[in-house]
Structure formats: C-alpha cells, structure tokens
Amino acid sequence: MIVNSTNPLSISALSSILQSEIKIAVWKDFCPLPVIRVRLVGPEVHVFPPFTLTSNSTSLNGDVYTFSVNTQELSLLTGMYTLDVSLMRCHDKGRNTSTIVDAATNSCRVESEWNNVLSIGVGSNDSNVGNWGWVHSPECKSQSSAGQRSPECALPNSHPNQGDYIFMEINRETKSLVSDNLVTLKDGITTLSKPTSLLTDTSDGSSNLRHFSGLSNYELACWLGDDDAQKYYRAFMDLFPLMGSGQRPFKFKYLRLSDISDPTKDFSDTTQQTYDKCKIFFVSYGVDRIDAGISPKEYGQEINTLLDHIEKSHPDKTYPVWFLSTRSNTSMPDNANSCISDVGYQGRVPDQIHAFNEASRQVIHAKPQSERQFHFLDNTEITESFWHIETTAKDTTSNNVQTMETQITSAVAMRCIDKIAHQVKLWRSMNQMGTINGLMKDGRLIPNSELYKQPYTWGK
C-alpha cells in the first residue's frame, strides 16, 4: 500500500476467500491522530468498533499508520461486500487545521475499489456476530393487496442502496433470514422484523405477545430522559398498535429529563406523580450533555447519580430499568469528503459514542449482581450502522435521513415491546400484578397508601 500527499488513505482488502485480514494505511502527515470507522456493506451491514492509535491492531512504520481488521470470526450472509472506510477524526480539538495537507483534504472517506466478492458466510457458526442485522431486502418492504409478502422477499439484488436495508433476524446456523414475521408501519416504507422470542413461548408454544397484552392499567412503562428517549417513545406509540396486542396507549409515558444536575426543571407535580407509578423504565440520557462537551468520565458519574435517584425512588428490584445505549447523530453534515472534526463539528461521532457507552456500561455492571434491577440495552448494532446517512441521488428512498431515522427508532421500539412482554411474564410467574387498589404480590395486597406514602423528591 502506498500513501502520500495525494493518496493519504489506502485499503488492502481481501482478494480471496482464504484471506482473513484487511489492512488500512493512513499517511501520518495528513492525519496525525486518526480515528477510523470500517464497514462491510453487502447482503448485510457490519460495523467494526472504531479504530484508534490505542487499538491492538495498530502499528506505525515510518510516516504510515497501519490498521489491521480481522474478519476470521465473522459469519455474515454470503455475497458481495464492499469496504467502506472513513476517517472520522484526524487530530485533537484545537489542533491547527492548516497542518492538514491541502491536496488530501478530499480523502477522508474511501470505498474499496477492488470490487471483489467476499464470501464471509463460510466461517464458523461460533461467530461473534449477533443474530440481528441490517439486511439488504428491498422486496420485503412491499406486500400484495392481500397483505402478504413474496416468500422470495429476502433475496437481495446486486445494487444495495442504503434505504433498502431492514433490521431483521438472521439464523446464523443456516445463514438464512427470518422473513416471515415482518411488520410495515403506516407510512408504507418502514419495515422491521418481530423478534422470534416475542412470537413464541417455548414453554407452551403460545405467543409471548399475549404477555405484552397482559400489562395492566396500573403498570406503566415509561421512557425517561432526553430527545432520543422521546423519539423511541414516539416510535413505540406508532408501532405497538400494529402488533395486534389490544393494548391501550395511556399505559405508556414519556418523561423528559435532560440534566441530572438539575432534574426538577423537567419535573412538574404531574410528572412526579406519573414517575412514581412507573413500573418499567427505558432510559436514554445524555444527548444534551454530550453535545455540550461533557467527558465520558463525567458522563459516567452523571449516569451513576441518575441510577441512584431511580434506586431510591423505586427500591423494589422487580421494577426493571433498561438503560439504552446512546447513539451518534444521524443527521451529520452531508459531506463525505470532509473529516468531521476538521470542519468544526464536535457532535456525537461514533468513536466518542463508543467511549460514552462503555462508561455507562461499566456503571451499570458495577451495581450488585443479586436481584439486578439495572440493565444495559446495547442498541449500537441498530444505531451505528448508518452513521453519516447519505442523501445523494443514488438512494432510492425520498427524504432518506428521516426514513432511516424512523427505521432506527422503530427497531429500538420493537426491542422495548419485547422487554415489556418478558417482564410481564416474569411478574405473573411471581404472582405479581398492579391493581386499582395497589400491588398484588405473592397473594398479599400492598395498598396504594403504603406504596406512595413518601414520594421521592428529585434533586434532594
């Protein structure tokens, strides 16, 4: 690989099925402190964690950085893949951008030009890839007048467009798609897969969706936090009526909380009363704080404070708190030829998000293991695959940024439905249920006067 002032970013990718390593070279004078994002794009999209100078696979030879990407453990759907490499950042904040070589400022993003076939799918079934992914299945988005999709809908064409991907369940053992459980939103465009775990109860063969239907009027599910929490809530409210559950919308609430250092600014008396009655939490926190420049360490401290508040207000360990991973900005500047930080944008880019999510994950995992109340719901495979959403003419979907935003938030909302269903199933197995008079637990009624006799006050 040759890199220089006119070719500062180069890729040496797989040339045969026997190879398992991709090498990426960056000219040091062009990009002194590179942060690299690598995607495989084909029948499905696979995103590697951001590569930095501290990564184990990084080396420096003279004035060239080399990053090694190993694909040996992957077991993706077989087919043609291209390699998409982006330089997300080239230096620390405050470095003089004039040090960037002028001739190379249009080279922050490179797609592989070798156009080879990557038969990734021949790997071991013991893969580190999950059972869900963004799958190129444009035909799955359409259905006949009878409401049925063609059984061949999972077969991709040879020219993938970003708007044609669906977040779907994948059988890694057979390397096939689970395409018989799809739902399309009222917009007629957004299509996603229902989890198999939601549709089947392995104990008796019935649908777990019935447990979602069994959420009582006195068991509120609440989305707490920032603008992303509100987006996931709205996506949930659009999605759940299509699931055929018969649930009623008043059982689901959004409560804004943007700054844990001053939580009362978002909480009115009515909000407080609603918060006290929440039995399941989905928390997304930090959009405003990250955009304001908070560090991952400070973010972790605020997450710990937030969880302490919830633990004090809801000490019953049977009330779960799902902390949703934070995400990159899906509406980044539409300029694929510019390094984001070099044009003055310091928003939620993927390498920063990775650090923030690790901070929150560590805080949650540090909580006592017994009767665990707090859980980290990692949605990065949903939210990070399409960072820097294209809006060019090659995308077939109109208003593509909003379309992908709906796809992303709806996929996260589907996971929330699944979590609610399984929690209700667990409660009922414990003989626990919220009622008009209080909480039934192990055959004993805990009256509302006892449940809410000392409401917790935020900020004190």
Summary of the structure (lengths in Angstrom):
residues: 460
radius of gyration: 23.7
end to end distance: 59.8
largest distance: 75.1
contacts: 1419
relative contact order: 0.12
helix: 30%
strand: 23%
